[in-house]
Amino acid sequence: MSTIHPFKAIRPTPPLAAEISCPPYDVISTAEARSLAEGIPHSYLHVIRPEIDFDPAIDPHADEVYDQGLAAIERLLAEGHLVEDDEPTMFAYRLVWRGRRQLGLVCTVDAAEYRDGRIRRHEKTRPDKEDDRTRHLLVSSVHAEGVFLAFRDEVEAADEIRMALVEATSDRPLVHFVRDDVTHTLWKVRDPERFVRLFAGVPELYIADGHHRSAAGERAATERAAANPDHDGGEEYNRILAAIFPEGELEILPYHRLVRDLGELDPASVLARLAEVGTVTPLEAGVVPEPGHGEVAVFLEGGWHLLAFPTDSIPNDDPIACLDVALLQDRVLGPILGIGDPRTDPRIDFVGGVRGTGELERRVASGDAAIAFAMHATTMAELLRVADAGEIMPPKSTWFEPKLRSGLFAHRFETARETATS
């Protein structure tokens, strides 16, 4: 079963929700955050990217940066730009992008279920990013951003959960606006206990996006529990802020690859080596590549080629090795171009599918990269299969779009008095 809870939300005043809210911390750089927040003192970026309020030379992990993040959310509350609910509740959250809708539930989940594997993961976290998010939590005692979770469509309660979410949208929304071509709408749920009962019939949840936030939430819960001699498991610090969506409403876009140079090879040699591992077919000029499973589109010297791996060579019984990103790494990036660990090799870069293959062409044409690989998107079925197997996907395997917008809801897991005395 999955245990979910209502919570006392920190949220923007509705007229300012569009201006206050912002992209998630991990999809924009500090420079981009500084530019987006320029002239907008009530931007939520001051909370999740507090280094923008300092000289660019400052260490983003300095103590005063984390203190500034807490000061920013308290300032926004004091100024009335954010409000904190008196009663715990849940929210229905709908995102519409390019004609496709996803409707989910905002609530809190138990950190213990992440710890014991009932909230399943598919990514390996980086210690530095995990440490950073954990420090933000421990300093502020606020989950400033939610984790993006999913549940399987075939669970017994799935249809009733979807119906309950649709019913929740019949009321007047709290928030409704468009930003970056995504329509965001938020409703307060009238009967949170109905969702508590329904999710008790969901065996497990899956992290779609937010592995570092999940890990940080669990670490903060563990630290708070260890410091509390009266810990009983019911405290708010035992919970992680989340938005949960049905599997079938989510879309994964491809995560493309760029390699900065060809090593000791020239373009003709690379094409010859590619022909040794699959069938290479030149594409006509102007054709937008759309590789399928077992295929990769290769942009080299101003033209696209389709590389198709032999169907009978794909190990479909292995949830990791059959992924297109794994096929590319194991058969091309490693043995031909010398890319060892894609997590750390400085010669490789990644481009989210939302930017399109035109961005790959531009980067190669500019000389920023020598070769580009347009990928087939990982599917939700593949993600769930990997998570159920307890395996870890190769880095940069999934790009979810649309993404949760930060600043629409936050969860304070200790009161100001408890924080001051802890």
TAUR-V909971 format. One record per run of one state. SS is the DSSP state (helix for helix, strand for strand, loop for the rest). FROM is the first residue (numbers start at 0). TO is the last residue. Records with the same first field share a line. If there is no record, write none. Layout:
SS: FROM-TO ; FROM-TO
This chain:
loop: 0-2 ; 5-5 ; 7-7 ; 12-12 ; 20-20 ; 22-23 ; 27-28 ; 37-43 ; 48-48 ; 53-61 ; 78-80 ; 84-87 ; 89-89 ; 97-98 ; 115-117 ; 120-125 ; 140-140 ; 143-145 ; 151-156 ; 168-173 ; 179-180 ; 188-190 ; 199-203 ; 209-209 ; 227-234 ; 249-250 ; 253-253 ; 259-265 ; 282-293 ; 300-301 ; 309-309 ; 313-322 ; 333-346 ; 365-369 ; 374-378 ; 388-397 ; 400-404 ; 406-408 ; 412-414 ; 421-421
strand: 3-4 ; 6-6 ; 8-11 ; 21-21 ; 81-83 ; 88-88 ; 90-96 ; 99-109 ; 118-119 ; 141-142 ; 146-150 ; 174-178 ; 181-187 ; 204-208 ; 238-245 ; 251-252 ; 254-258 ; 277-281 ; 294-299 ; 302-308 ; 347-351 ; 370-373 ; 398-399 ; 405-405 ; 409-411
helix: 13-19 ; 24-26 ; 29-36 ; 44-47 ; 49-52 ; 62-77 ; 110-114 ; 126-139 ; 157-167 ; 191-198 ; 210-226 ; 235-237 ; 246-248 ; 266-276 ; 310-312 ; 323-332 ; 352-364 ; 379-387 ; 415-420
